[in-house]
Amino acid sequence: MEDANENSVKKEPKKGLFRQLDALKDGIISLRGELNRISNEKESWFSKKEEHSKSLREKISIIRESREKRDALTKKVKELKGKRNALSEEAGKKISEFKKLNDEKKKLLSKLKVRHPLALKAQIGKIEARLETEAMPFDREKKLSKTLKDLKKSLSEASDYMEITEKAAGLNREINESRKDADKAHSEIQEFAKQSQVLHELVLKTSKEAGELKKKEEESFRNFINFKARLAGINSRLKENLAEISGVREKINRFELEEEEKRRLEGSILIKTKEHEIEEKIKTGKKLTTDDFLEFQEMIKDKKGL
């Protein structure tokens, strides 16, 4: 009765160990499943982080390149404004000088007998051409020569006026040229300023996009770190469970070794007891039965099997 109780007590812890082993195995299977899920999630966040990082680098490259182009255009605009202002200032001075010359022309013209010196000059040119190219009577040629001499004298008196007129005409051409150059510079300023504004807006837009990408990159990296930490925790728990399984298996193995040793000992005792019974029967002259021999052989067979 005492042996039965002892066996029952031993069997119960052993069953408990197997239940514990099964529970640990189920836990490991669950942990490995979670480990794979968390690992995939971690890699997914890392891939997103890398994707955002790549896009961010591209945006930064666009910003840097656009800023360089914008700054170069801004520099050109500044230089052209300086050139335009200088041309405008120069044209202003020439216009002021032109006005003075015109005033001087009017004063000189009021003192001249000839009202239209330029027309007079044209008339002189025509007479000179006739005298050089036309065949005419001497009297006619003499008369034209005298007229030419009188006209030249009149024109000579208007030489100051003519000089100022030519100077004013030259100045007027210069003014027109300066205005033309100033207008060209102004057109270039407008075009470059327009291009610069487009690039500036691109920089602002891309900077905003880069800021959003930076936030996404940081968020992805934080999630990656969090899942990496969770992965480390699960790995730690998995190692603990594996170590616990190893300990439970060692306990089970010890139980099995103890039981096997006990069976061997009990088998040896039974054989010796049977041997003693057979020897006693032989000594006392009792008859040995076939069952005695068969039972003894079975015991020896079982002992060998152990």
Secondary structure, DSSP 8 states (H G I E B T S, - for coil): -HHHHHHHHHHHHHHHHHHHHHHHHHHHHHHHHHHHHHHHHHHHHHHHHHHHHHHHHHHHHHHHHHHHHHHHHHHHHHHHHHHHHHHHHHHHHHHHHHHHHHHHHHHHHHH-S-S-HHHHHHHHHHHHHHHHH----HHHHHHHHHHHHHHHHHHHHTHHHHHHHHHHHHHHHHHHHHHHHHHHHHHHHHHHHHHHHHHHHHHHHHHHHHHHHHHHHHHHHHHHHHHHHHHHHHHHHHHHHHHHHHHHHHHHHHHHHHHHHHHHHHHHHHHHHHHHHHHHHHHHT----HHHHHHHHHHHHHHHH-
